[in-house]
Amino acid sequence: MLVEARRVMSQLETMVERVRQIDEQTHSVVTIGYIAYGLLQTFRTAAKPAFDRAAKESIRLEPVYGSTPEIRERLLSGELDCAVLPETLAMSMRDCCYTVVCQTEMRALIPRENPLFGCSSVRMEQLSDMPFVLFDAKDLPEVYARNIAQCMNAGFMPHVVDTGKKMGDVAALLHQHKAVGMASDAFCYAQSEDLHLVPIEGVEYRNPLTLTIRSRVVNPQAKHFFEMVSQISNQ
């Protein structure tokens, strides 16, 4: 027990020293959670003036990737300072506020194996007889419900053959089932020679992209960055 206690005390002293060193650094760190690379890149582009200003003020913005449940929990617990989320998700976050950064549009995901592959655009009625792969209803209930609603508005209930938790999962399943999917145009990074992201004619649904922060944020630099992004959004 004595040997183990000495090891623990040594680790504690190391941790305290590291915290002291971080506190003495000239820059501040703001952690930003995100659930998809495309959303983060779209946010960076839309909020570039805020990123540039943060750099001038020696604020280091540290992105943290995770699944939707992980990012939600880490933001609510205070482990993350803020998060880049679609408004459909931000609206369901308790004790949080958000600012809209930009608008994203819905697109159809078409794999090479699907007969609609190669079309520059599609109509909703063309998708009525297709198998669908959507984002997981448990992890992303708002997104799942939104996609179902879009199909029902077009007069049909989609035949959902599978769901994925992340874009990589959805892409793999689309190829496997020769199915179609629906995603924000912020996921354009996922487009390849074998997977196209195309406009859906007649669908004008826009899903705002937000920067979401806890109402009682602890990190003052995070609040400052949120205000900088809000100023851009209001212009």
Stockholm file with secondary structure:
# STOCKHOLM 1.0

chainA/1-235         MLVEARRVMSQLETMVERVRQIDEQTHSVVTIGYIAYGLLQTFRTAAKPAFDRAAKESIRLEPVYGSTPEIRERLLSGELDCAVLPETLAMSMRDCCYTVVCQTEMRALIPRENPLFGCSSVRMEQLSDMPFVLFDAKDLPEVYARNIAQCMNAGFMPHVVDTGKKMGDVAALLHQHKAVGMASDAFCYAQSEDLHLVPIEGVEYRNPLTLTIRSRVVNPQAKHFFEMVSQISNQ
#=GR chainA/1-235 SS CHHHHHHHHHHHHHHHHHHHHHHHSSSEEEEEEESCHHHHHHHHHHTHHHHHHHHHTTEEEEEEECCHHHHHHHHHTTSSSEEEEEHHHHTTCTTEEEEEEEEEEEEEEEETTSTTTTCSCEEGGGGTTSEEEEECTTTCHHHHHHHHHHHHHTTCCCEEEEEESSHHHHHHHHHHHTCBEEEEGGGGGGCBTTEEEEEEETCCCEEEEEEEEETTCSCHHHHHHHHHHHHHHTC
#=GC SS_cons         CHHHHHHHHHHHHHHHHHHHHHHHSSSEEEEEEESCHHHHHHHHHHTHHHHHHHHHTTEEEEEEECCHHHHHHHHHTTSSSEEEEEHHHHTTCTTEEEEEEEEEEEEEEEETTSTTTTCSCEEGGGGTTSEEEEECTTTCHHHHHHHHHHHHHTTCCCEEEEEESSHHHHHHHHHHHTCBEEEEGGGGGGCBTTEEEEEEETCCCEEEEEEEEETTCSCHHHHHHHHHHHHHHTC
//
